[in-house]
Amino acid sequence: MRDERLNPLFERLETLSGVGPKLTPLLQKLVDGKFVWDLLLHLPDRWLDRRVRESFADTVPGEIATVQGEVHAYHQPFNDRSPHRVQLVDSSGFLTLAFFRADPRWMKSQFPVGAMRIVSGKVEEYRGERQITHPDFVIDPAKGETPPTVEPIYPLTAGLTNRRVHTLALQALQHVPEDLPEWADKHLIAQKGWPSFREALVWLHDPPAYDEDRFALARERLAYDEALARESAFALARAARRQRPAPIIKAPPSAVNRLIDKLPYRPTGAQMRAAADISSDMTRGYPMRRLLQGDVGAGKTLVAAFAAVEAAAAGFQSAFMAPTEVLARQQFDTLDALLSPLGYTVASLSGRDRGSAREATLMGLEDGSIQIVAGTHALFQEAVNFRSLGLIIVDEQHRFGVSDRMKLATKGDSPHMLVMSATPIPRTLAQTVHGDLDVSILDEKPPGRKPVETRAVPDTRLEDVVEAIGRALQRGERAFWVCPRVDIDDDDSSAVARHAMLEDELGVQAGLVHGRLKPAEKDTALEDFRTGRTRILVATTVIEVGVDVPEATIMVIERAEGFGLAQLHQLRGRVGRGDKPAFCILLYRPPLGETAHERLDTLRRTEDGFEIAEADFRLRGAGDVLGVRQAGATDYRVIDLAKHAPLLEIARKDAEAVLASDPEHKSERWQALRMARELLTPRVAQGADTDS
């Protein structure tokens, strides 16, 4: 039950004065919610100093300033295109106000000669004189009015003005209770110099003075509150998970050693460390929830195979779930080649399977004769039953929702879960972004992976690139050609136009994959390329992850300057998987801007996905690198990861300490934290353990 003191914050937006049927949907869209509290979480992104300057001479062109002066003269426009001009005077000189298409009667009533006026707006220089065009405020000081000392400036959407949003935010502030308990550690508050929760909201929405340091401290305080609420929710989820029994999977070392001995190479140190983490998790008697994060080609599938072998040796089944049939088929091929020679039975299951083959697979899963299965969403269909599902492995986990993982988890008795991602993020963010998951990182490449030679080429040399592709196809190699969009009539860099051009120029049948195709059409095109029925594949970024074609040696990325670094790196990772030299051609349209030049140069210089992720984070910020709502994990309302990432680790340790010292949840601090979670826990954290 929600603490009744919070009820005023959860009143609907339309209870605010002035919010009617027309304004309500606009406001809901702006603040991404329906409640007064959602409006308060829509924070200003800057503040304007509206204090009245001593004189006109104190203003600087290009800045917003507030000044007071006497109306010296009013000049009507010469024609329809010229403005009304009002000349103010003070002890330092003149300042002109310009109004286009204004009502002459309003102008004369507003600016009688000899009257004092306070005006505020952007000061510009026009013909050697100071000028403000269409001031934000025009105030008569004789009436006792003044502009706001500080004006918060909010992100806006069409149909809403800053003044309207600010006025409503001031109303919303009156809903914040005066008697909320302190949920953050008091020593930390003192150390950081943070205001209280309520004071922080006041400093952001209704600041008593212009003080950039106080604005930053108030925002940081609320960011920490959000981090603490989120991390305490995850701490609760971890504690709850530890209370649930799960299969104890403990296999003799010889089981995995047999697989290692059959490999034509030695696993990397990172692979062995990750395998040890997973092995330890599966012996603890409560469900494992671990993320295996590895760069392109780092060998995640082998680590997952180690875990599946341990499960099979201990008498349990494993299910590998991939987001597409092509990826599921690749997983099956890899696992079958690795594990069948050791006597394990590996099967595949997807929506396309029909008839006796499907029935045989379903029977094998139910009677336990199939120990490892690779499949798609078909794995959690009602007809699928396992005899002893002990381990779930989810590939490209960000493509599945929590409900998908939960459905598969119900096929066993609290099975262990390993989720895998080939999308590197900055190491400093890995633990905080992935919330309730323990994290293992593969930061070494297996021996034998050849580097991909990366070249940035202007699109004026398009014909040279096409000729090079033709020579590669004649040598029996294959090539990807990635375009930024599907089909635009006036742009030949679209996938549909480029597909037609390449077929015509090269005289070959080319594959075409993009997001508008039906899943079956997409899978067929990918499978044709994988098996060699087509040897060039034109695609949008739908082939960014997972497609494994060792014969592909060339990746052309057209309009590369428009892609993010991490995305370019993922696309490049589709080639260089065989024994032949591989190339990535970054076709760009000159001239390059500074940021685009740095992106392409970074990609040419390094293949380290984590270094690339750090650079992408620096260049674009967390929202773009991670996806603003990546599976809900970064659904933050206040936290800016570029500024506040260190706070999440502090909050994580604090939440764990509070829970450890108060496992019965009876302390005042824990009860206060419960209120913080009501207000500031991202939706995903509230359901963090629903897939357990």
N, C-alpha and C positions, 0 to 999 in steps of 0.2 A: 504494500500500500504506500502511496506517495505521502510524504510528510505534508500535513495540511498547510504549513507555512509557505509551501511552494505553489499552492493553488493559484494565487494571483498571477504568477508568471505563465501559467498554462491556460489563462483565459484566451479566447480567440481574438484575432486581430480586429474583427469587426466590433468588438466592445470598446475600442478606442474611439474617442470623439472625432468625427469627420471621416471615418472609414465606412463607406456605404457599399452598396452592391457593385458599383463600377470600379471603385478603388481596391476592393478586397482581392480580386484575382491578380491585379498588378502587384500588389504588395506581397502576396503569397509567393508569386514567382520570384520577386526580388530577393526575399529573405529565405527562400527554400523551406517554407514551413507555414503553419497556420496559427501559431501562438504568439503572444506578446514576447515571450522569451526568444523566439526565433528572430524577432526584430532587434532585440538587444544584442544578439550574436552577430548581427549584420554590422560589423564595425567600420568606422571611418578608415580610409587609407591615408588621409593626411588632414592637417588642420591649418586654417588660415588665421593669421594674426590680424585681428580687426581693431586693435587699439588705435586711438586717434593720434596721429603724428603731431609733433610740435609745430611744424610748418611745412609748406609745399617743398621747401628745399631739402627736407629729410627723405623725400621719395626718390626711388631709383627706377628708371624705365625698365619695364619687363616684370616688375614685382607688383603684387597686390598691396594696396595701401589705403588707409582711411585718413581723411583730412577734413579740416573745417575751414570754411572761408565765407566771405560776403559776396553775394551776387552783385557783380559789377555791371554786367550787360547781358542782354539776350538778343541773338541774331537769328532771324528766320532764314530758312534755306533759300538759296538762289533758284533752285529747280528741284524736280522730284528726286534727283539722285544725290543731292547734297543734304547734309544733316542740319538740324537745329543745333545752334551752338550757344552754350551758356558760359560766360567768363566769370570765374571766381577770383577773388583777390585776398591775399593775406599779407603779413609784414614782409614776406620774402619774395613776393611777386604774384604772377598770374598762373591759373590752371584752367584749362578749357574742358567742358563736358560736351560730348557729341551724342546726339540722338537722331537716328534715322527713322523716317516715317512716323514721327510722333504726332500726337494730337496737339495743335497749337494752343487750344484752350487749356489743356492739361499743363503744357509747358509754362504758360503765363501764370497759372495759379500756383504752380509748384516752385517757380523761380522768380518771385517779384524782386525787382532791383532794390538792393539795400538789406535784404533778408539774409540771415546766417543759415548756412546749410552744412550738414555733415554728409559727405559722400564717401563711398568705398568701392573700389574696383581696380582693374589692372591699369597701371600708369604706362603710357606710351609717349614717345617723342614724335611730334608732328610739326614739321616746318620750324624746328628749333624751340618749340614750346611743349610743356607738359600737357597731356590730354588723357582723359578717361572716357572711353566710348561705352555708352549704356552702363552706367554704374550699377553694381549689385544692390546697393542701398542708397537711398536719398532720404535724409532724416532732418526734421525741423527740431533743433535743440531747444527752442522756446517751449515746446510741448513736453519737455522732460524726457524725450526718447533718446536712446543711444543704440548703436549697432551692437551685436554680440561682441564681447571681448575676443572670443575665439569662436570660429565657425568650423565645426567638423565637416569634412567633405566625404560623402559616401559614394561607393559604387552605385550606379543607377541603371534603370532599364527604361525603355520607352514609356512615356505617359506619367513619369514621376519626376518631380523636381527635388533638388537637394533640400530646399527650405521645407518642403512638405515632409520628407523623410525625417529630417532633424526634429521638426515639431512633434511628430509621432513618437520618435525615440525619447524625447523629453517626457511625454506622457507615460511611455512604457517604464521609464526609470522610477516612476512613482509606485510601480507594482513590486519593486524589489524590497523584500522584507528587511527591516532594520535589525532583526535579532537572529540572523543566521549564525550558526556556530562556525568556528574556524576549523577547516578540514586539513589545511596544509600544516606542515611542521613549523612551529613558532620560531625555532632557532634558524631555520632556513629563511623564513620571512625576514627576520631581523638582518641576517647576513646579506641578503639580496637587496634590502631596502624596499621591499614590495609594500604597496598599500593593501588594505583589506579587500575582499572580493567586491563588496558594494562600492567602496571608494574607487576601485579600478574601473568599474562601469561608469561611475560619475566622471572620472578624469577623461574617459574616452568619448562619452556622449555629451557631457555638459561641463567641460573643464572650466575651473574658476580662473585660470590664467594660462597664458601661452608658455609652455615649458616642455620642450621636446624630450628632455630626459624623463620627465614624469609620464609623458605619453608612452614612451618605450617601456618604462617599468610597469605601467598599468597593463599594457598588452602582454608583456612577459608574464605577469602574474596570472592573467587569465589563461595563457598558453600552458602554464604549469598546472593550473587547476584541471584543464582538459587532459593533460598528460597523466596526472595523478588519478583522475576518475577512470580513464581508460585502462591504466595499468592495474588499478585495484580490481577492475572487472576481470582482467585476464588472470590476476592472481587467484581470484575466487574460482575461475574456470579450471585453472591448473589444480587447485586444491580439490575441487569436486571430482576431477578426472582421476586423481590418485586414490579416491575412495571406491572406484569401480574396478572390479576384477577383470583382468584380460588374460589371454593365453600366455603362459610362461614358455617362451620359445628359447630353448637352450640346446644347441646342436654341438656335437664334438667338432673340434677344430679341423679334423680330417675332411669334413664335408666341404668346407670352402677351399681347403688346400688342394683337393682333387681338381676343382675348377681352375685354380691358379696354375697348377702344374700343366693343364691342357692348353693354356693361353700361349700364343706365339710371342708374347711380350710380358714384361713385368708391370703390374699395376703401379701407379704413382703413389708417392707418400700421402698425398691428399686423399686419394681413393681409399687407401688402407685406413687412414684416420677416420674418414666418414663411415666406413664399414664397421669400425670398432664402436663408434657412437651408436649406430643403429643396433648392433648386436647387444650392446649393453642395455639400451632402451627396452628391447624385447624380452629381457629376462626379469624385468622389475615387477611384473604382475599387475600393472595398470597400463591403459592404452598409450602407446607411443603416438606423438604428434610431432613429426620432424620434417623440416624443409631441407631438401638437398639442392643447393643452388650451385650451378656450375656454368662456366662459360661454354660457348659453342665448342663441341668436340672434346670436352673435359672428361667424358667417360661416365656419365651418370647412370646409363643403363647397366654397365658392369657392376657398379655398386649396388644397384637394385637387384641384380641377379644374385649377388652374394647373399642378400637378405632373403630372397626367395628360396635359395638352396638351404639356408639355415631353417626356414619355416618347414620346407618339405622334409628335411632330415628329422625334424622334431614331430612330424606327423600332421602338419597343417598345410592348408592350401593358400596360394597367393593369387591375387587378381590385379593385373595391370590395366588401368583405364586411361585411354587416350582420347582426345577430343574429336578425331576424325578417323574414318576407316583406313585412309592411307597410312596415318601414323600408327594405328593399331596393327596394321599388317606389317609395318616395319619392325615394331616391337616384337611381334610374334616371330618373324624371320630371325631376328637377332637372338632372342631367347632360345628358340628351337635349335639354332646352330650351336649355342653355348652349352645348353643343358641336356638335350636329348642324348648326346654321346655318353653322358654320365648316368643314363638310365631314368631320367625324370621325364614325365609325360607333360608336354606343352600343347595347348590348344588355343584356338582363336574363336572369338564370337562377336559378330556384328549384326546390324539390322538386315544385311543382305543375305545372311545364311538362311537357307530354307531346307525343308524336307528331311531326309534321313541323316544328312550330315549334321544338321542342327540338333536333331533329336539325340544323336550319339554324343554330341558335346554336352547337352543338358544332362544326360544320364551319367556321363563320366564325372561331371561336377558334383552331382548329387550322391553318387556312390563313392566318391573320393579317388577314383582311379586317375582322374586328371588332377595333377598337383599345381600346375601353373596355367593361368589363362590370361590372354591379352585380348582386350576388346574395347568397345565404345560404350555409349550409354546403354547399349543392349544388356550389359552386365547386371544392371539393377532392375530389369524388367521382372514382372511378377512370376513368370514361368521359370526364372533362374533360381536354383537352390544349390547351396554348397553343403558338403558334409561337415567340413571343419575349416571355415575361412578364418585364417589367423592374421593375414597381412594384406593390406590394400596399398597399391602404389599408383599414385595419380600423376600422370605426365602432363606437362604444361598446365599446372594447377590453376593458373589465373583464368583459364577458359571455362572452368567449371564453377557453378554456384555452390554455396554451402548446402543447399537442398540436394544437389546431385551426390555430393560426398556422403551425406547423411543416408540417402537411400541405399547406397552400396554398403555402408557400415551396418545397416540393419540385416544384411545377409549373413552376418556372423555374430558371435557373442563378444561385443566390444573389441573388434579386431584392431591391431596396430595399423597406423597409417603413416606412410611416407609420401610426401608430395615433392615433386621435382619441378624446377624452373630453370630454363636456359637464358633467362633475362637477368644479367648481372645488374645489381644496384650498388651504390657506394657502400663499402664495408661498414662505414659508420652508421648506416641506416638499416642494415639488414635485420637486426634483432628487433628494432623498434617498429619497423614497417610490418613485419610479419607476426606481430602480436603474440598469440598463444602458441606459436610454433617454436620449438628448439631449432637451431640453424646449424647445418654443416655446409661448409663452402669448399668446392673443388677449385683450387686456384693454380693447378698445374695441368699442363697438356700431356697426354700420353706420348711416349716416344714414337717417332715415325710420322707425326702429323707435319706435313710440309707447310711452310708459311705461304700465305696468299699474297702475291705481288699486287700492290694497289697503286693505280695511276689515276690522276685527275686529268680529264681531257675535255676541252671546250667542245660544245656541240657543233661547232663549225667543221669539226673533223669527223662528223657522223659517217660519211662514206668510208673512211679508212677503218672505222670500227666494224662496219658491216662486212667489209672485205676480210678482215681478220677472223670474224665469226665464220665466214664461209670456208676459209682454209682449215679452221679447227674442226668443222663438221666433216670435211673431206678426210681428216685424219681419224675419224671415228669418235671424236669427242662430242660432248653435249654442252649447251649453253642456256643460261637464264637471261631474260631481258625484262627488267622491272620498270614499270611506268607508274607515274604518280596518280593517275586517274583512269577511269574505265573508258569513257567515250565523250569527247567534247568536239563538236564539229570543226571549230576553228583552231584546233590544237593537235598537231600530228604527234605529240608526245603521249597521247592517250593510248591505252593498251589495245583497243580495237583497231585504231589507225596504224599503230606500229606493227601489229600482227599481220595486217594486210600487206604492208610495205615489205616486211621481211620475207613473207612467202613469195612475193613477186620478185624481189631482188635476188633471193638465194635459190629460188626454184625448188623449195622443199615444203613439206607439210609441217606447219608449226602448231604447237599446242597453245591454248589460250585459257587462262584462269583469272577470274575476278570475283568480287563479292556478290555480283548480281546473279551469278549462276546458281542453279539448284545444287544442293550438296552432292547428289549423285553425278551430275555433270562435272562438277569440280573434281570429285574423286576419280572419275574416268580419265580426265585430262592429266591429272597428276600421275595416275598409274601408267598411262601410255608413255609419259616422259620417263618414268622410273624404269620401265621395262625396255625402253629404246624404240618403241613404235614411232615416237616423235623424238627429234634430237635437239629441238630448240623450243623453249617454253617462254611465252610472253605472259607476264602476270602483273597484277598489282601486288601490294604487300601481303596478300593472303598467304604467300609462300614464305613469310618471314621466319617461321620456326618449324622445325620438325622434319622437313622433306630431306630425305637422305638418298642422294644419287651420286655414288662415287665416280661415275664417268663424267659428271659435270665439272668442267674445268674453267669456265668463264662466267662471270656475273657482271652484266652491264646494268647500271642503275642510272636511268635517265632523269634529268632535272634533280641531280643528287643534292644540289644546294638547298632544296626544300625539305629534305628529310632530317630527322634528329640523328645524333651520333649513335645512340644505342640501336636505333632501327637500321642504320647503315651497317653497323657491325653484325647484327643478326642476319641481314641479307647476305653479307659477305661470307658468313659462316656456312652457307649452302654449298660452297665450292671448296676445293682443297681436301676432299675426303678420300681421294684415291692416291695412286702412286705417280701421277703425272703433275707437272708444274701447273699451278692455278693462278688465275688473274681476276682482279676486280677492277672494272673500268667505271669511274665516277664521271659520267657525262654531265657537265654543268653548262648553264647559259650565262656567258659573261655579260657585264662585269660582276665579279663576286663582291659582296659586302664583307666587312671585317669579320663578323661572326661566322658567316658561311665559309670564308677562307680558313678560319681557325678550325672549324669542324672537319673539313676535308683534309687539312694538313695533319690533324691529330690522327685521323683514320689511316693516312698514308704511313705515319710514323710508327704506330703500334698496333698489335693484335691482342693486347691484354684487355679483356672485356671489362675488368674492374677499373683499370686506369681510364678507359673510355667512359665508363659510367660516372666516374668522378668528374671528368671534363664536361660531360653532358649536364650533370647536376649544376656545375659552376656556370655554364653558359645559358641554360634554360630554366633552372629552378626545379624543385621537386615535383610540382604538379605535372609538368610535361614529361619528366623522366619516368615517373612512376605511374602516370595516369591519375587524374585528379581523384577518381573513385575506384582505384584498382581493387576489384573484388571487395570494396568497402574498407580495405585495410588503411587507406589514407583519407577516409572521409572526415577530415578535421574541419572544425568550424573556426578555430582560433589559431591553431598551431601553423606556423610557417616553418617547414622543415629546414630550409636554408638558414634560418636564424635560431630555431628552437630545438634542433635535434638533440643537443646535449641534455636538455631538460627531461627527455623521455627516459634516459638511463637513470637519472636521479630519481624520477618518479617511480620507476620500476623497483629500484632497491628500497625506496621508502614504503611502497605498497606491500612488498614481501615482508618487510620488517614489522609493519603494523599487523599483518595477518599472523605472522609467526608468534608475536607477543600476545595476540588476542584471538586464538582459534575459535572461541565461542562467540565472537562478534558482539561483545557486550560493552566495550569501552565507549566513552563519549566520542573519542576520535573516530572510531569505526562507524558509529552512527552518523557522524557528520559526513564521513566519506560516502555513505549511502546517499545522502542528499546531493553530493557532488556528482555521483554517477547518474542520478535522475536528470541532472541538468546538462551534463557535459560528456557523457559516454557516447561515442559514436555507435550507431545502430549495430554495426558488426560486432562490437565488443559485448553489447548486451546479449547477443546470441552466440558468443564465442565458442561455447561448448556444445552447441546444438548438433554439430556433426560428429560428436563423440559418442 
